[in-house]
Amino acid sequence: MGAMISEVKFQIDKMDNLKQKQDEIKEALENMQLMATDQLDLFNERIRNPGYDTHLIPISKILDNFQYIMCTTSNHDKIGTSIKEAIKDFSTGTIANGIANLAENIFKRLLGESSGDRFLQTHYTISVDELGGIARLDTLFFVYNFRAAGLRDTAGSVCAACVVKSSADVTSIDDNTLRVIVNQCFETSDKNLCKQILAEVQAAVAESRKHPEPPLKLENGSKSGHRQLDGPEAKPVERPDEEDVGAQEEM
């Protein structure tokens, strides 16, 4: 009878230890996910801040944003491939494929390494689409390998990837920079094709400089709060209340 009671107590203690272990793993994964989220938030804030790095190609509008976070204690081999496929779904083309392959190689190489290893890489590149549109792609890759506190046999990893696609502000790009951009993006293409693309991009930039977007101004003598665009065909637009504007911006 005593042996049976001892066995029952042993099994209960075993279940308690297992639950404690699972709780510790869950807590560690949640903390690592918060760390990765903080890295992505900081990265996005830097992109939105025009004064952060004045040597980058400036951007006009942020067009799309891809974020990927994964915390795991197993299946490290599949993470690189998963992120690669996710990035390829987000964007297509030679540049996007290059970023996807880079992400796969980084995560396959670094995941599961020594506990405490931390890796962060930021990168940006320029792409030119079929219509001559110039986009800037900013990327971040983050890896942190950890071991759950008090659990010698439980190691885990958190990885994060972020790709932000923005339209480049071409009005401030000089001709030499345009040439370097086209050569970088189409370096494997035929040189005659590169020259043709360059001519199209130069024409698009010149057109943008000749016809900037008209500024908004208040109507002369208007007390209704309407705004009007410069130009003969412009029409007054209802101006929302300031409270509404603030609510929309928060959304």
C-alpha beads as a LAMMPS data file, in Angstrom:
LAMMPS data file: protein, C-alpha beads

251 atoms
250 bonds

1 atom types
1 bond types

-500.0 500.0 xlo xhi
-500.0 500.0 ylo yhi
-500.0 500.0 zlo zhi

Masses

1 110.0

Atoms # bond

1 1 1 0.000 0.000 0.000
2 1 1 2.838 2.354 0.906
3 1 1 4.563 1.634 -2.410
4 1 1 1.357 2.438 -4.290
5 1 1 0.977 5.774 -2.467
6 1 1 4.598 6.629 -3.198
7 1 1 4.076 5.893 -6.884
8 1 1 0.974 8.097 -6.996
9 1 1 2.866 10.951 -5.309
10 1 1 5.717 10.462 -7.779
11 1 1 3.361 10.714 -10.736
12 1 1 1.693 13.832 -9.274
13 1 1 5.073 15.471 -8.712
14 1 1 6.067 14.521 -12.243
15 1 1 2.938 16.159 -13.642
16 1 1 3.538 19.276 -11.530
17 1 1 7.118 19.496 -12.764
18 1 1 5.958 19.089 -16.355
19 1 1 3.382 21.863 -15.937
20 1 1 6.003 24.099 -14.331
21 1 1 8.353 23.373 -17.194
22 1 1 5.701 24.192 -19.775
23 1 1 4.835 27.433 -17.960
24 1 1 8.496 28.458 -17.887
25 1 1 8.879 27.722 -21.591
26 1 1 5.728 29.717 -22.374
27 1 1 6.930 32.682 -20.307
28 1 1 10.350 32.619 -21.970
29 1 1 8.804 32.532 -25.453
30 1 1 6.491 35.436 -24.625
31 1 1 9.407 37.521 -23.336
32 1 1 11.434 36.786 -26.451
33 1 1 8.494 37.725 -28.669
34 1 1 8.240 41.079 -26.877
35 1 1 11.955 41.632 -27.488
36 1 1 11.516 40.941 -31.211
37 1 1 8.466 43.219 -31.387
38 1 1 10.459 46.052 -29.810
39 1 1 13.157 45.632 -32.460
40 1 1 10.587 45.838 -35.271
41 1 1 8.895 48.895 -33.752
42 1 1 12.219 50.717 -33.443
43 1 1 13.117 49.795 -37.031
44 1 1 9.821 51.154 -38.368
45 1 1 10.193 54.372 -36.382
46 1 1 13.619 54.953 -37.904
47 1 1 12.255 54.546 -41.427
48 1 1 9.515 57.084 -40.727
49 1 1 12.017 59.584 -39.331
50 1 1 13.546 61.548 -42.255
51 1 1 16.304 62.867 -40.021
52 1 1 17.564 59.454 -38.877
53 1 1 19.989 58.921 -41.760
54 1 1 20.161 61.709 -44.313
55 1 1 22.493 59.686 -46.544
56 1 1 19.795 57.171 -47.503
57 1 1 17.685 57.580 -50.621
58 1 1 14.716 59.572 -49.236
59 1 1 11.212 58.127 -49.368
60 1 1 7.910 59.710 -50.297
61 1 1 5.277 57.244 -49.041
62 1 1 5.377 53.891 -47.245
63 1 1 3.528 51.489 -49.527
64 1 1 3.623 48.169 -47.695
65 1 1 5.008 46.553 -44.573
66 1 1 5.822 42.898 -43.936
67 1 1 6.561 41.609 -40.423
68 1 1 7.284 38.060 -39.325
69 1 1 8.016 36.831 -35.792
70 1 1 8.467 33.222 -34.732
71 1 1 9.432 31.770 -31.369
72 1 1 10.202 28.084 -31.165
73 1 1 11.975 25.397 -29.178
74 1 1 12.193 22.998 -32.108
75 1 1 12.016 22.672 -35.909
76 1 1 14.754 25.242 -36.511
77 1 1 15.388 23.865 -39.985
78 1 1 11.955 24.931 -41.235
79 1 1 12.044 28.556 -40.091
80 1 1 14.336 29.849 -42.833
81 1 1 12.184 28.296 -45.542
82 1 1 8.968 29.598 -43.931
83 1 1 10.264 33.169 -43.851
84 1 1 11.558 32.910 -47.411
85 1 1 8.140 31.874 -48.698
86 1 1 6.409 34.590 -46.654
87 1 1 8.645 37.309 -48.119
88 1 1 8.087 36.008 -51.652
89 1 1 4.334 36.247 -51.058
90 1 1 4.795 39.856 -49.915
91 1 1 6.781 41.034 -52.939
92 1 1 7.995 39.645 -56.250
93 1 1 10.873 40.299 -58.591
94 1 1 14.630 39.853 -58.561
95 1 1 15.245 42.116 -55.568
96 1 1 12.515 40.450 -53.494
97 1 1 13.886 36.998 -54.318
98 1 1 17.328 38.154 -53.248
99 1 1 15.973 39.356 -49.897
100 1 1 14.069 36.095 -49.398
101 1 1 17.184 34.015 -50.093
102 1 1 19.233 36.199 -47.745
103 1 1 16.679 35.711 -44.961
104 1 1 16.658 31.946 -45.444
105 1 1 20.457 31.723 -45.299
106 1 1 20.715 33.950 -42.214
107 1 1 18.147 32.052 -40.173
108 1 1 19.369 28.609 -41.177
109 1 1 22.912 29.577 -40.177
110 1 1 22.138 31.257 -36.874
111 1 1 19.141 29.480 -35.372
112 1 1 19.974 26.964 -32.681
113 1 1 23.486 28.295 -32.064
114 1 1 24.872 28.935 -28.576
115 1 1 22.475 30.322 -25.987
116 1 1 22.756 34.085 -25.626
117 1 1 23.836 34.638 -29.223
118 1 1 22.125 37.687 -30.660
119 1 1 22.205 38.862 -34.265
120 1 1 20.635 41.916 -35.890
121 1 1 21.119 43.090 -39.464
122 1 1 19.498 46.009 -41.276
123 1 1 19.794 46.561 -44.992
124 1 1 18.195 48.653 -47.695
125 1 1 18.139 48.455 -51.449
126 1 1 16.495 50.165 -54.406
127 1 1 14.330 48.497 -57.035
128 1 1 12.942 49.792 -60.328
129 1 1 9.670 48.311 -61.585
130 1 1 8.465 47.768 -65.147
131 1 1 6.926 51.256 -65.297
132 1 1 10.089 52.982 -64.122
133 1 1 8.847 53.426 -60.559
134 1 1 11.654 53.538 -58.000
135 1 1 11.016 51.867 -54.643
136 1 1 13.144 51.551 -51.529
137 1 1 13.125 48.255 -49.639
138 1 1 14.307 48.355 -46.017
139 1 1 14.935 45.019 -44.311
140 1 1 15.673 43.859 -40.780
141 1 1 16.653 40.374 -39.610
142 1 1 16.823 39.557 -35.901
143 1 1 17.800 36.288 -34.183
144 1 1 18.194 35.547 -30.486
145 1 1 18.942 32.100 -29.081
146 1 1 18.030 31.499 -25.450
147 1 1 17.628 28.844 -22.797
148 1 1 14.599 28.885 -20.532
149 1 1 15.532 29.729 -16.940
150 1 1 16.126 26.639 -14.853
151 1 1 15.581 24.258 -17.755
152 1 1 18.873 22.847 -18.873
153 1 1 17.376 20.750 -21.628
154 1 1 15.088 23.386 -23.153
155 1 1 16.667 25.775 -25.630
156 1 1 14.738 28.064 -27.915
157 1 1 15.096 30.758 -30.529
158 1 1 13.208 33.837 -31.572
159 1 1 13.552 35.241 -35.054
160 1 1 12.024 38.284 -36.687
161 1 1 12.045 39.713 -40.182
162 1 1 10.685 43.007 -41.446
163 1 1 10.535 44.367 -44.994
164 1 1 9.210 47.880 -45.632
165 1 1 8.482 48.971 -49.200
166 1 1 8.372 52.705 -49.906
167 1 1 8.238 54.915 -52.967
168 1 1 11.483 56.839 -53.374
169 1 1 11.425 60.632 -53.405
170 1 1 13.041 60.947 -56.837
171 1 1 12.864 64.745 -56.939
172 1 1 15.930 64.956 -54.714
173 1 1 17.989 62.274 -56.510
174 1 1 20.756 63.546 -58.778
175 1 1 21.517 62.049 -62.183
176 1 1 24.613 60.185 -61.014
177 1 1 22.637 58.451 -58.261
178 1 1 19.979 57.470 -60.796
179 1 1 22.627 55.845 -62.974
180 1 1 24.039 53.903 -60.024
181 1 1 20.559 52.755 -58.995
182 1 1 19.674 51.462 -62.460
183 1 1 23.025 49.725 -62.824
184 1 1 22.635 48.096 -59.397
185 1 1 19.112 46.863 -60.061
186 1 1 19.752 45.646 -63.612
187 1 1 23.444 44.740 -63.525
188 1 1 22.791 41.310 -65.053
189 1 1 20.706 42.723 -67.908
190 1 1 21.861 43.704 -71.375
191 1 1 23.593 47.101 -71.350
192 1 1 21.372 48.467 -74.116
193 1 1 18.337 47.559 -72.019
194 1 1 19.909 49.289 -69.004
195 1 1 20.406 52.447 -71.055
196 1 1 16.790 52.313 -72.188
197 1 1 15.588 51.886 -68.603
198 1 1 17.821 54.743 -67.472
199 1 1 16.343 57.027 -70.130
200 1 1 12.813 56.147 -68.991
201 1 1 13.653 56.769 -65.337
202 1 1 15.360 60.067 -66.146
203 1 1 12.291 61.153 -68.100
204 1 1 9.996 60.177 -65.213
205 1 1 12.118 62.134 -62.726
206 1 1 12.208 65.181 -65.004
207 1 1 8.427 65.041 -65.387
208 1 1 7.970 64.823 -61.605
209 1 1 10.116 67.914 -61.123
210 1 1 8.160 69.874 -63.735
211 1 1 4.757 68.987 -62.283
212 1 1 4.892 68.743 -58.500
213 1 1 1.673 68.026 -56.640
214 1 1 -0.294 71.293 -56.189
215 1 1 -0.429 72.572 -52.610
216 1 1 -3.635 72.866 -50.661
217 1 1 -4.840 76.336 -49.636
218 1 1 -7.873 77.919 -48.051
219 1 1 -10.406 79.555 -50.345
220 1 1 -10.212 83.350 -50.465
221 1 1 -12.877 84.871 -48.218
222 1 1 -14.229 81.475 -47.257
223 1 1 -15.662 81.019 -43.780
224 1 1 -16.998 77.545 -44.312
225 1 1 -13.747 75.740 -43.585
226 1 1 -13.474 74.332 -47.118
227 1 1 -10.129 73.835 -48.840
228 1 1 -9.405 74.193 -52.540
229 1 1 -6.679 72.815 -54.791
230 1 1 -4.781 75.180 -57.088
231 1 1 -5.931 74.880 -60.690
232 1 1 -8.963 75.659 -62.842
233 1 1 -10.711 72.332 -62.321
234 1 1 -10.223 72.116 -58.580
235 1 1 -13.301 71.697 -56.428
236 1 1 -13.822 72.557 -52.763
237 1 1 -13.515 69.667 -50.377
238 1 1 -15.304 69.318 -47.065
239 1 1 -12.844 69.826 -44.225
240 1 1 -13.485 67.489 -41.274
241 1 1 -13.467 68.743 -37.720
242 1 1 -10.124 68.631 -35.932
243 1 1 -11.444 65.959 -33.558
244 1 1 -12.339 63.774 -36.517
245 1 1 -8.883 64.307 -38.018
246 1 1 -7.232 63.196 -34.817
247 1 1 -9.423 60.095 -34.666
248 1 1 -8.611 59.193 -38.252
249 1 1 -4.892 59.609 -37.662
250 1 1 -5.051 57.328 -34.634
251 1 1 -6.778 54.668 -36.748

Bonds

1 1 1 2
2 1 2 3
3 1 3 4
4 1 4 5
5 1 5 6
6 1 6 7
7 1 7 8
8 1 8 9
9 1 9 10
10 1 10 11
11 1 11 12
12 1 12 13
13 1 13 14
14 1 14 15
15 1 15 16
16 1 16 17
17 1 17 18
18 1 18 19
19 1 19 20
20 1 20 21
21 1 21 22
22 1 22 23
23 1 23 24
24 1 24 25
25 1 25 26
26 1 26 27
27 1 27 28
28 1 28 29
29 1 29 30
30 1 30 31
31 1 31 32
32 1 32 33
33 1 33 34
34 1 34 35
35 1 35 36
36 1 36 37
37 1 37 38
38 1 38 39
39 1 39 40
40 1 40 41
41 1 41 42
42 1 42 43
43 1 43 44
44 1 44 45
45 1 45 46
46 1 46 47
47 1 47 48
48 1 48 49
49 1 49 50
50 1 50 51
51 1 51 52
52 1 52 53
53 1 53 54
54 1 54 55
55 1 55 56
56 1 56 57
57 1 57 58
58 1 58 59
59 1 59 60
60 1 60 61
61 1 61 62
62 1 62 63
63 1 63 64
64 1 64 65
65 1 65 66
66 1 66 67
67 1 67 68
68 1 68 69
69 1 69 70
70 1 70 71
71 1 71 72
72 1 72 73
73 1 73 74
74 1 74 75
75 1 75 76
76 1 76 77
77 1 77 78
78 1 78 79
79 1 79 80
80 1 80 81
81 1 81 82
82 1 82 83
83 1 83 84
84 1 84 85
85 1 85 86
86 1 86 87
87 1 87 88
88 1 88 89
89 1 89 90
90 1 90 91
91 1 91 92
92 1 92 93
93 1 93 94
94 1 94 95
95 1 95 96
96 1 96 97
97 1 97 98
98 1 98 99
99 1 99 100
100 1 100 101
101 1 101 102
102 1 102 103
103 1 103 104
104 1 104 105
105 1 105 106
106 1 106 107
107 1 107 108
108 1 108 109
109 1 109 110
110 1 110 111
111 1 111 112
112 1 112 113
113 1 113 114
114 1 114 115
115 1 115 116
116 1 116 117
117 1 117 118
118 1 118 119
119 1 119 120
120 1 120 121
121 1 121 122
122 1 122 123
123 1 123 124
124 1 124 125
125 1 125 126
126 1 126 127
127 1 127 128
128 1 128 129
129 1 129 130
130 1 130 131
131 1 131 132
132 1 132 133
133 1 133 134
134 1 134 135
135 1 135 136
136 1 136 137
137 1 137 138
138 1 138 139
139 1 139 140
140 1 140 141
141 1 141 142
142 1 142 143
143 1 143 144
144 1 144 145
145 1 145 146
146 1 146 147
147 1 147 148
148 1 148 149
149 1 149 150
150 1 150 151
151 1 151 152
152 1 152 153
153 1 153 154
154 1 154 155
155 1 155 156
156 1 156 157
157 1 157 158
158 1 158 159
159 1 159 160
160 1 160 161
161 1 161 162
162 1 162 163
163 1 163 164
164 1 164 165
165 1 165 166
166 1 166 167
167 1 167 168
168 1 168 169
169 1 169 170
170 1 170 171
171 1 171 172
172 1 172 173
173 1 173 174
174 1 174 175
175 1 175 176
176 1 176 177
177 1 177 178
178 1 178 179
179 1 179 180
180 1 180 181
181 1 181 182
182 1 182 183
183 1 183 184
184 1 184 185
185 1 185 186
186 1 186 187
187 1 187 188
188 1 188 189
189 1 189 190
190 1 190 191
191 1 191 192
192 1 192 193
193 1 193 194
194 1 194 195
195 1 195 196
196 1 196 197
197 1 197 198
198 1 198 199
199 1 199 200
200 1 200 201
201 1 201 202
202 1 202 203
203 1 203 204
204 1 204 205
205 1 205 206
206 1 206 207
207 1 207 208
208 1 208 209
209 1 209 210
210 1 210 211
211 1 211 212
212 1 212 213
213 1 213 214
214 1 214 215
215 1 215 216
216 1 216 217
217 1 217 218
218 1 218 219
219 1 219 220
220 1 220 221
221 1 221 222
222 1 222 223
223 1 223 224
224 1 224 225
225 1 225 226
226 1 226 227
227 1 227 228
228 1 228 229
229 1 229 230
230 1 230 231
231 1 231 232
232 1 232 233
233 1 233 234
234 1 234 235
235 1 235 236
236 1 236 237
237 1 237 238
238 1 238 239
239 1 239 240
240 1 240 241
241 1 241 242
242 1 242 243
243 1 243 244
244 1 244 245
245 1 245 246
246 1 246 247
247 1 247 248
248 1 248 249
249 1 249 250
250 1 250 251
